[in-house]
């Protein structure tokens, strides 16, 4: 929808500032194990809700702080060629939502991947490609 000046109205759409990712993200719902003894004495589970080559968004029952650094492991879901592969990721927290939208007491944690080794990057790239194709072919 355009206004009189020909510029697009942002009503009902995401403003460009709201979506500044360099890499496309795809939804995923898979458990991941966080392990960072300097922050938490025991490993614990989180749920990865979306992922891109640049980072991921997790739901966690533990509260993170911005700039926390952590390691996590997860097995990719699905039925494609990369399904079942384990990824080991290192991430830093860039955003925390203390009240995650589910209302179950979990917080939302936006992260940036600090480094991906070549193997994990290739597997993650294949997973994102698979998920993107399945999203566009779904009714």
C-alpha positions, 0 to 999 in steps of 0.5 A: 500500500502506498501513500500520496508520496508514493512511499510504501506504508509500513502498516501491517508490514515489518519496517526495514529496521525490524529485520536487519539479518544478513542471513535468512532464518528458518523456523525450527523447534529442536532441543539443544544442550547448553554447556558453559560451566563458567555461567551455570554449574550443570548443562541444561536444555533450551529449545531452538526456535529459529536459526540462520547462518548468523545465529539462532533464537532460543527459548530457555527456562534459565535467564540469560544476560546480554553478552553471555557466551555459551556453547550448545549442542543439538541434533538437526531434526527433519528427514533431509540429508542433513537430518540427524547431524549434531552441531556444536555451536558457540554463541553470544547473547545479543537480545533477551526477552524475559517474558517469552511469548509462550507464557510458560515462564521461559525467556527468549534468547537471541544469539549471534554465532561467534564461530562456525567450523567448516563442517558445521557451517556446511551442515547448517547451510544445507539444513537452512536450504532444506527448510527454505524449500519445504516452506515454499512448497508447503500449501 
